Amino acid sequence: MDRERAWNTVSGFLTYLALEKGLAENSREAYQNDLRDLIDFCVGCGIRDWENITPLSLTDYIGKLYDLGIASSTISRRLSAYRGFFHYLRLEGIVVKNPAKLIPPPGKSRKLPEVLSVSNIESVINRIEKTVENENELQRYARFRDRAIFEMLYGSGLRVSEIVDLKLESILAKGKVLSVFGKGSKQRLVPTGEVSRWALKRYLQEVRSDLVRDSRKTRDAIFLSLKHGAPLTRQAIWQMVKKYTAAAGITVDVTPHTFRHSFATHLLEGGAGLRDVQEMLGHVSIETTVIYTHIDKHHLLDVVRQFHPRNADT
C-alpha cells in the first residue's frame, strides 16, 4: 500500500467527518490515529490498496490488537471507526464492499475504573500546593494554575479535553457554573464547588494575565502554558497528573480520567442520585454512568441497612 496515496484518502475522510458529520476535533483525531495504525498493518502485510482489505485480513488485524493487550473497548471503538471509513470509501466508489461491517464487536469489558480515595486526592493537592524554598515566579504560577486544573478534574468531574477547551466565557454565575462542551460538542452546565471557585479565581486574578503573550494564540483559553502562553494541551495535563501522583507516592496507574471517576464515585457514596451524577458527567445513557462509576460494596450494604425496612437496626 502506498502510504501517501492511502493518507490522502484518509484526509478526505477526515474532512468529510468535519463538514458533513460535524464530528468534534478530538473524535477526528482518534479516527486519524486508528487509520494510521491500519495503514501500518496493511503496509506490513503487503496489502496493496483499500479494496484488497477483506474481512479475513481485518480479523487478523483485530487478533493482533488482542495479542498486544489492547482493551476490548478500544478495539470496539476502532472497529466502529473502520466501519465508518469503509462506508465513506463506498460512497466515493473506492471500494465495493465494507469488510468491517461483517466483523462483530468484542464483548464489553466490565473492568471497573481505578478510583482514588479522598486521602489520596488530598495528598496530590498537598504536593501541588507545597512551596519550595525561595519559590520563583514561574513556580508560583505553576502552583496556582495546576491547583485550579486539579480542582476542575476532581471538583467538577471534567474530562481533560473539556478543561483545555474552557474559555473565559465558559465561566457563568460568578464561577458557580461552567458551560462545557463535551463529546459530540454537546453543551452542558457543570456546577463548581467552593474550593474549585477559589482556586480558579486565584489563578485568573494572579496568574493568567501574566501568561498571555499573544491574545490571538490564547483564543480566550483559561489554562495557558507557562512557556509560550498558548492554550494548554491534553498531553501537558496528562504529564502533570503523572508528576504529582508520583510525588504523592501513589503507585497505581492514574490518568486525568481517574479524577473524573473519583468525582462520580465519591458523589454516589455521599448519597447523590445516579441521575444527578449522569447529568454532571454529561452521559447520554445512565448505563454509561453505572459502568463509569465504582461504588464500594460496604457503602451499598450500609445503604440497605439504613433505608430498607426489613434491615432496620433493632
Secondary structure, DSSP 8 states (H G I E B T S, - for coil): --HHHHHHHHHHHHHHHHHTS---HHHHHHHHHHHHHHHHHHHHHT--SGGG--HHHHHHHHHHHHHTT--HHHHHHHHHHHHHHHHHHHHTTS-SS-GGGGS--------------HHHHHHHHHHHH---TT--HHHHHHHHHHHHHHHHHHHS---HHHHHT-BGGGEEGGGTEEEEE-GGG-EEEEE--HHHHHHHHHHIIIIIHHH-S-HHHHTTBSSB-TTT--B--HHHHHHHHHHHHHHTT--S---HHHHHHHHHHHHHHTT--HHHHHHHHT-SSHHHHHHH----HHHHHHHHHHH-GGG---
